């Protein structure tokens, strides 16, 4: 008997909420980032050349990365920011503690930012009416053959303590974006992709807040 009463009560609740009318308000909420490394313990950040595994013709991805991080870090870091050339004699140089311990003449309280990058451009074609679901982000529903210009940025970032050569932070990023405009430039796409990387990276190292949408529901 008790089980029957519980079942009836549950059905009443389901019917009540399924028939109820709800209003909702969409709001923006700033969520704090979770830092995995504090920059405050350092007096200087040295940004080196990146290992360029592949880059788009006519676009200096290494220089763009150095300039980008120099500008962005200056907004969050109160210490000195400098750049240094480095010769990537092997791909796994970022793992070589002995190399980075002797890289600077005065390594005390210095953090090194380095890494590797691949930046590629390609043209993709597709018959739009055959594509559904996730693909519609890049190929909206319409008939005929569509052509999109895609840029893909694959970036590995490493933060190394200069005094010990120890890797304090490393993360791989892979961002891709398609453009309807066949004349879209590598420079414009780069800053689009780096905006996503910037948000993820700075949430890790400075706890930068992330803006997300939430819903407030009321009856």
N, C-alpha and C positions, 0 to 999 in steps of 0.2 A: 504493500500500500504506500509505504514511504517513497519507494522508487517511482511509483506512478505520480505522486504529488510533485516530486522534484522534476520529473520530465515535463509535466504540465507547466510548472513555473518557468522552466527554461524556454519552452515554446512561446509563452506569453512575452518573455523578455525579447526574444528574437523578433516576434511580430511587432512589438512596440518600437524597437529601434529601426526596424526596416521601414516602418511607416512614418517615422518621425522626420521632420524637415530640419536640416542643419544648414547654418550659414558658416562661412569660413572667411578668414582674412589672411592674405599672404603677406608675410613680413620678412625683412632681411635681418639676419642675425650674424653678428661677428663672433666666430669661434676662435679661441686662442690656439696658437700652434704649440706643438710639443717639441722643445729644443733637445737635440741630441749632442750639441756642442755649444759652449759659451765662447763668444769672441772676446769678451771682456778680459780674459786672462792674457791676451796678447797685446803687444804694443805696435806691431806692424804686420801687414799682410803683403806677401810677395806673390804676384800673379805671373806665372811663367807662360811660355809658348805651349800650345796644345799639340798633341800628336794628331795630325790630320790624316785620317785613313782614306777619306774620300771627300771631295768637295765639288760644288757646282762650278763650272767654268766661268771665269770672270768675276768671281766673288771670293774675297780673302776672308774665309771663315775664321781663321786663327786670329787675325787682327780685330775682327768684329767681336769675337768672344772676349778678348782682352779688354777692349774698350767698354763693352757692355758690363762686365763684372767690376771694372774699375769705377764706373759711374754708379752702379747699384750698391756696391759695398760702401762707398763713401756716404751713402744716406743712412747707414746703420752702424758703421764702425767709426769710432772717434780717433783711432790711431792713424798711423801713416800707411799709405797704400802705394806700392811701387811695382814695377814690372821688370822681369829679367828674361833674357834669352836662354833657351836650353836646347841642346841637341838630343833628339830622341834616337839614340843608337839602337834601342830595342823596345819592343812594344810594351813589355812589362816593367819599364823603368820606374813607374810609380810605386812599385813594390820593393824597390832597392833602398833599404834604410841607410846603408853605408854611403850611397851616392848623395842623398839629401842631407845627411849630417855634415858633409863637407861642401855642400853647394854654396853656402854663404859664409863670408868671413866672420860675421857677427850674428850667430843664429839665435841668441837668447831672446825669448819672448816673441818669436817670429812664427807666423803661420804661412805655409805655402799653399797656394791654390793652383792646381794643375789638372791634367786629364787628357782624354782623347775624344775625337769627334769624327762623325761621318755626316756629310750633308749632301743629299742627292735630290735630283729633279727628274721627273718622268712624266710622260704623257700616257694617260689611260683612256681607252675607248670602250663604250658599252652600249648595248641596245637597252634603252631605259625601261621599256615595258616588261622586261624579263627580271628586273631587280626589285626586291621588296625588303622590308624589315630594315636592318641596320644600314644597308647599303644606300637607302634613300637619303641619308644624311648628305651624301656626296652626289647622288644621282636622283634628283626629284622625279616624280612620276610624270612622264611625258613620252610621246611616241618618237621613234627614230633613233639615230645613232648620236651619242653624246661624247664629247671629248673634255677631259678635265686635266689640268696641270697639277701634279702632286709634288709636294716637297716633304721630305722626311729628314728629321734631325735626330741622330743617335749620339748622345753625349754622356760621357763618364766624367764625373767630377770627383776630385780627391782633395782633401785637406790634410796636410802633413805638418807635423811639428818639426820645425827646422833643427832644433837642438838635438833631438833624438832620432829623427828620421822616421818616426812612428806615424802610421796612417791613423788619423783620428776620425775621419769620415770619408765614406765613399758611397756613391749612388749612381745608378744607371738611369738615364732618361731616354725615352723614345717617343717622339711626338711627330704626328703626320697630319697634313691638312691639304684638302683639294680645293682648287679654285676654278670657277667657271670661266674667268677671263684668261684666254690663251696667252696674253701678254703679261701675265703676272710676273713680277720680278723676284729674284732670289733674295734681294735685300728686304723687300716688304714682307715676304713669307718668313724670313728669319726672325724678325721682331715679333710676328704673330706667335711663332712657336716658342720663342724665348720667354714670352710673357707667361706661358704655362709653366715652363721650367723655373722661372724666377719665383713664382708663387710657392711651388713645392720645395724648392731649395731654401728659401728664406724662412719658411715655416719650421724647417729643421734647425737652422743655425741661429736665428734671432727670435724665433717664436712669433713671427708675423701672423696677424690674425687673418682668418679666411671668412669671406662673406658667403653665407648660404641662405637659402630660402626655407622658411618653415610656415606651417599653416596653423592658425588659431581657429578652433572649431567651437561654435556656439549654437544653441538651439533657438 
